[in-house]
Amino acid sequence: MTAGADVQKNRIEVDVWAWGRGLQSWLIDHVVIEGGPGDPACWQSLSDLLGRTWAHPSGQHLTIAKLAIDTGYETSAVYAWARQVGFGQVAPVKGLEGFNRASPVTGPTFVDATIGGKRLRRGARLWSVATSTFKAETYRFLRQDRPTHE
């Protein structure tokens, strides 16, 4: 499973997706964490979500393999949280305008981040996403016929 998080002024919204063969996907959960980036409890709830499990119909319990979090709002707070929980499960992302079919996701790029006004030797690991490429691909998928189940 993967998740995408969007940081807003008064909340963080997270969509959790399960993936199957042939790029099949299912929205498993939509979580709204109240409080916003200035509230430590909000970040703790997001951290807790990383360890949460969801039951698969087979009885297996699944966790989030990777969570992408948008860095467009309160960038330094997002970097600080991602650094705290670790970049193994969390990927800070930044949307870029335009198309890049050859490389729709690039990175990571080590970006400078400050904590308490000090420069870090190695900044946060930022992934850049060509959003127009993914929007066009999504629209293309929406025009396809529904798959038949055999």
C-alpha positions as CSV (number, residue, x, y, z in Angstrom):
1,M,0.0,0.0,0.0
2,T,1.0,3.6,-0.6
3,A,-0.3,6.9,0.8
4,G,-0.3,10.5,-0.2
5,A,-0.5,13.3,2.3
6,D,-1.4,16.9,1.7
7,V,-0.6,19.5,4.4
8,Q,-3.1,22.3,4.9
9,K,-3.3,25.2,7.4
10,N,-5.6,23.3,9.9
11,R,-5.2,19.6,8.9
12,I,-3.3,17.0,7.0
13,E,-5.3,14.8,4.6
14,V,-4.1,11.4,3.7
15,D,-5.3,8.9,1.0
16,V,-4.2,5.3,1.5
17,W,-4.2,3.1,-1.7
18,A,-3.8,-0.6,-2.2
19,W,-2.2,-1.8,-5.5
20,G,-2.6,-4.9,-7.5
21,R,-1.6,-6.4,-10.8
22,G,-1.9,-4.3,-14.0
23,L,-1.9,-1.0,-12.0
24,Q,-5.2,-1.8,-10.4
25,S,-5.7,0.3,-7.3
26,W,-8.2,0.7,-4.5
27,L,-8.7,3.7,-2.2
28,I,-8.6,2.0,1.2
29,D,-8.9,5.0,3.5
30,H,-9.2,8.8,3.6
31,V,-7.8,10.1,6.9
32,V,-8.2,13.7,8.0
33,I,-5.8,14.6,10.8
34,E,-7.0,17.8,12.5
35,G,-4.6,20.4,13.8
36,G,-2.3,21.4,11.1
37,P,1.5,21.7,10.8
38,G,1.9,23.9,13.9
39,D,0.4,21.2,16.2
40,P,2.8,18.5,17.3
41,A,-0.1,16.1,18.0
42,C,-1.0,16.4,14.3
43,W,2.5,15.2,13.3
44,Q,2.3,12.4,15.9
45,S,-1.0,11.2,14.4
46,L,0.6,11.1,11.0
47,S,3.6,9.1,12.4
48,D,1.1,6.7,14.1
49,L,-0.6,6.2,10.7
50,L,2.7,4.8,9.3
51,G,2.4,1.9,11.7
52,R,-1.3,1.3,11.3
53,T,-2.5,-1.9,9.6
54,W,-5.5,-2.6,7.4
55,A,-7.0,-6.0,7.0
56,H,-7.0,-7.6,3.5
57,P,-10.0,-9.8,2.6
58,S,-7.5,-12.8,2.8
59,G,-6.9,-12.0,6.4
60,Q,-3.4,-10.6,5.9
61,H,-2.7,-7.3,7.5
62,L,-1.1,-4.6,5.3
63,T,0.8,-1.5,6.2
64,I,1.9,1.6,4.2
65,A,5.1,0.8,2.3
66,K,5.7,4.5,1.3
67,L,4.0,7.8,2.1
68,A,4.5,10.7,-0.2
69,I,4.0,14.1,1.4
70,D,3.6,17.4,-0.4
71,T,6.1,20.0,0.6
72,G,4.2,23.0,-0.9
73,Y,2.9,24.3,2.4
74,E,5.0,24.6,5.6
75,T,8.0,23.1,3.8
76,S,10.4,23.2,6.8
77,A,7.9,21.5,9.0
78,V,7.4,18.7,6.5
79,Y,11.1,18.2,6.1
80,A,11.6,18.1,9.9
81,W,8.9,15.5,10.3
82,A,10.2,13.4,7.4
83,R,13.7,13.5,8.8
84,Q,12.4,12.4,12.2
85,V,10.4,9.4,11.0
86,G,13.0,8.5,8.3
87,F,13.2,8.6,4.5
88,G,12.8,4.9,4.2
89,Q,9.0,5.1,4.5
90,V,8.4,8.8,3.8
91,A,9.1,10.7,0.5
92,P,8.8,14.5,0.6
93,V,7.6,15.5,-2.9
94,K,7.2,18.7,-4.9
95,G,5.0,19.1,-7.9
96,L,6.5,20.6,-11.0
97,E,4.6,22.1,-13.9
98,G,5.0,20.6,-17.3
99,F,5.4,17.2,-19.0
100,N,8.3,14.8,-18.6
101,R,7.4,11.4,-19.8
102,A,11.0,10.2,-19.8
103,S,11.4,10.9,-16.1
104,P,8.1,11.9,-14.4
105,V,9.6,11.4,-11.0
106,T,13.2,12.6,-10.3
107,G,15.3,12.5,-7.2
108,P,16.0,12.4,-4.5
109,T,17.7,15.8,-4.4
110,F,19.2,16.7,-1.1
111,V,17.8,20.1,-0.3
112,D,19.0,22.5,2.4
113,A,16.8,22.5,5.5
114,T,17.2,24.5,8.7
115,I,16.4,23.4,12.2
116,G,16.8,26.1,14.8
117,G,18.5,28.4,12.2
118,K,21.4,25.9,11.5
119,R,22.2,24.5,8.1
120,L,22.3,20.8,7.8
121,R,25.1,19.0,6.1
122,R,22.7,16.8,4.2
123,G,19.2,18.3,3.7
124,A,16.0,16.5,3.3
125,R,15.6,14.1,0.3
126,L,13.1,15.7,-2.0
127,W,11.4,14.0,-5.0
128,S,10.2,16.1,-7.9
129,V,7.0,15.0,-9.7
130,A,5.9,16.2,-13.1
131,T,2.3,16.6,-12.2
132,S,1.0,17.2,-15.8
133,T,2.5,13.9,-16.9
134,F,0.5,12.0,-14.2
135,K,-2.7,14.0,-14.8
136,A,-2.5,13.1,-18.5
137,E,-1.9,9.4,-17.7
138,T,-4.9,9.4,-15.3
139,Y,-7.1,10.9,-18.0
140,R,-5.9,8.3,-20.4
141,F,-6.8,5.5,-18.0
142,L,-10.2,7.0,-17.4
143,R,-10.9,6.7,-21.2
144,Q,-10.2,2.9,-21.2
145,D,-12.8,0.3,-21.0
146,R,-13.4,-1.3,-17.7
147,P,-11.3,-4.5,-17.4
148,T,-13.2,-7.8,-17.6
149,H,-12.9,-10.3,-14.8
150,E,-12.3,-13.9,-15.9
